Amino acid sequence: MYNVENAVSALGGTATDVLKSTPGVNVSESAISIIGRSTVNILIDDRLIQLSGESLISYLKSIPSERIQKLKSLQIRLQNMMQQGTVV
């Protein structure tokens, strides 16, 4: 877990800035990845965000970093799809 509330690097930024400062997370203009995983699922307030690529990046840029308290990086097994996924 990454505590964003106390992270100086996140002040005045956006959700993408927070992700960029999170160890092991890579953010480009068109994708988010986590070391060892190319597929990343984003949940906000326990809701899966149904966006990807540039649409997801644009959405995350609209969220002020001050609204984010913490990030969790989880490796889970998606039972319905029978594949590994990563959730941020």
Contacts in CASP RR format, 6 or more apart in sequence:
PFRMAT RR
TARGET T0000
AUTHOR 0000-0000-0000
METHOD contacts of the structure
MODEL  1
MYNVENAVSALGGTATDVLKSTPGVNVSESAISIIGRSTVNILIDDRLIQ
LSGESLISYLKSIPSERIQKLKSLQIRLQNMMQQGTVV
1 70 0 8 1.000
1 71 0 8 1.000
1 72 0 8 1.000
1 73 0 8 1.000
2 22 0 8 1.000
2 23 0 8 1.000
2 70 0 8 1.000
2 71 0 8 1.000
2 72 0 8 1.000
2 73 0 8 1.000
3 69 0 8 1.000
3 70 0 8 1.000
4 10 0 8 1.000
4 18 0 8 1.000
4 65 0 8 1.000
4 68 0 8 1.000
4 69 0 8 1.000
4 70 0 8 1.000
4 71 0 8 1.000
5 69 0 8 1.000
5 70 0 8 1.000
7 18 0 8 1.000
7 21 0 8 1.000
9 17 0 8 1.000
9 21 0 8 1.000
10 17 0 8 1.000
10 18 0 8 1.000
10 21 0 8 1.000
10 65 0 8 1.000
10 68 0 8 1.000
11 65 0 8 1.000
11 66 0 8 1.000
12 64 0 8 1.000
12 65 0 8 1.000
12 66 0 8 1.000
13 64 0 8 1.000
13 65 0 8 1.000
14 60 0 8 1.000
14 61 0 8 1.000
14 62 0 8 1.000
14 63 0 8 1.000
14 64 0 8 1.000
14 65 0 8 1.000
15 60 0 8 1.000
15 61 0 8 1.000
15 63 0 8 1.000
15 64 0 8 1.000
15 65 0 8 1.000
15 68 0 8 1.000
16 27 0 8 1.000
16 57 0 8 1.000
16 60 0 8 1.000
16 61 0 8 1.000
17 65 0 8 1.000
18 65 0 8 1.000
18 68 0 8 1.000
18 71 0 8 1.000
19 25 0 8 1.000
19 27 0 8 1.000
19 32 0 8 1.000
19 60 0 8 1.000
19 71 0 8 1.000
19 88 0 8 1.000
20 27 0 8 1.000
22 71 0 8 1.000
22 73 0 8 1.000
22 88 0 8 1.000
24 34 0 8 1.000
24 35 0 8 1.000
24 73 0 8 1.000
25 32 0 8 1.000
25 33 0 8 1.000
25 34 0 8 1.000
25 73 0 8 1.000
25 88 0 8 1.000
26 32 0 8 1.000
26 33 0 8 1.000
26 34 0 8 1.000
26 35 0 8 1.000
27 57 0 8 1.000
28 57 0 8 1.000
29 54 0 8 1.000
29 57 0 8 1.000
30 53 0 8 1.000
30 54 0 8 1.000
30 57 0 8 1.000
31 53 0 8 1.000
31 57 0 8 1.000
32 40 0 8 1.000
32 42 0 8 1.000
32 53 0 8 1.000
32 56 0 8 1.000
32 57 0 8 1.000
32 88 0 8 1.000
33 40 0 8 1.000
34 40 0 8 1.000
34 73 0 8 1.000
34 86 0 8 1.000
34 88 0 8 1.000
37 75 0 8 1.000
37 84 0 8 1.000
37 85 0 8 1.000
37 86 0 8 1.000
39 85 0 8 1.000
39 86 0 8 1.000
40 85 0 8 1.000
40 86 0 8 1.000
40 87 0 8 1.000
40 88 0 8 1.000
41 48 0 8 1.000
41 49 0 8 1.000
41 85 0 8 1.000
41 86 0 8 1.000
41 87 0 8 1.000
41 88 0 8 1.000
42 48 0 8 1.000
42 49 0 8 1.000
42 51 0 8 1.000
42 56 0 8 1.000
42 60 0 8 1.000
42 87 0 8 1.000
42 88 0 8 1.000
43 49 0 8 1.000
43 87 0 8 1.000
43 88 0 8 1.000
44 63 0 8 1.000
49 56 0 8 1.000
49 59 0 8 1.000
51 59 0 8 1.000
71 88 0 8 1.000
72 87 0 8 1.000
72 88 0 8 1.000
73 86 0 8 1.000
73 87 0 8 1.000
73 88 0 8 1.000
74 86 0 8 1.000
74 87 0 8 1.000
75 84 0 8 1.000
75 85 0 8 1.000
75 86 0 8 1.000
76 84 0 8 1.000
76 85 0 8 1.000
76 86 0 8 1.000
76 87 0 8 1.000
77 83 0 8 1.000
77 84 0 8 1.000
77 85 0 8 1.000
78 84 0 8 1.000
78 85 0 8 1.000
END
